[in-house]
């Protein structure tokens, strides 16, 4: 069955169309959902795409967290619905406390825009369920605040519960434990800084993003929301 | 009564502060001796109406907790003064 994916658009979001194209190319039926909406009824999965939601004012994701749609996003996730936060979307999920920890300015204070090699560290998530532990994926990053941080208890918990789903092979931004992406305890809410929707064709330099997005779609088509 | 709450947000001790570290190096390069450390942060000034200073303080703490600071990595200090 075709997965219906809602791609949430905040004022300042700028990767929503890339996400729609990438998901549709893999057979999904993706559509945009403006942040003033209050219902996500009818969707099998939700994507919070990259950009600068609400101008990233205060902190990335800090104001987006209070957008009307976020109550529905939380409810969707708490019911087990697959949610993927990419880049700014990851920052929004952390601010909304749907994922633990926080993203702070990159070590070195430079905006980073380049391909990175990711290593799949856990398949216990909707984003990596159909990937293989140890698999290497070439996927670009594009961020200024992508250095993942959390306290030591949270880090131990993430490790013990296999919730670090992706690590950088070469840490570009100072993220603790080379973390590129994490998931919640149930595995249905995932956030990552790299952009899988920008690695969907050899024309773009890599198709490895499809590994992650197809896993997300597979999980969406089987989730009982 | 109208008050002004100055909310100073800074990174918690132990959280890496690349901005503060860069400023520290820049100050050294400019020839400032004896700079022990620099931590970067930001400041907000919120004008608000409240019945007394305690209420203004409590409202300011609440909005700092919910929006101005991310308690996971940041802490804040509040200074409330009455506007005459």
Interface residues (C-beta under 8 A of the other chain):
Chain A: X58 X59 X62 X63 X66 X94 X95 X100 X101 X102 X104 X105 X106 X107 X108 X109 X147 X149 X150 X151 X174
Chain B: X11 X15 X16 X18 X19 X22 X67 X68 X70 X72 X73
